[in-house]
């Protein structure tokens, strides 16, 4: 079991993102992690590391995983766990690096750059696809 305080104290990074609540940004970040090196999204924490005080149930866990899987192409299926803190619960979504890239949501591809998620350009998408399938641009 992961210690929530250890996750929060290090702050956001290329492989860690905090989200106060589940929304479209969570799905875009999941796509970015799948297209980069994988990572963890912690729902229930603000950008500054404050626990929002949410209560998540088993249904929320299943709902978040399903929403990411159905909104991504190809489907990204994260592992998820709920962690308790004195200030509320956190939902940790573990996003694996996807072997066949790029992954998209709503027709857009994202990648992780440092601690930010950014939309990929058409040339980046083409290059990533060629690289993941073992082809070259030559």
Secondary structure, 3 states (H helix, E strand, C coil): CCCHHHHHHCCCECCEEEECCCCHHHHHHHHHHHHCCCEEEEECECCCCCECCCCCCHHHHHHHHHHHHHHCECCCCCEEEEEEECCEEEEEEEECCCCCCCCEECCEEEEEECCEEEECCHHHHHHHHHHHCCCCCC
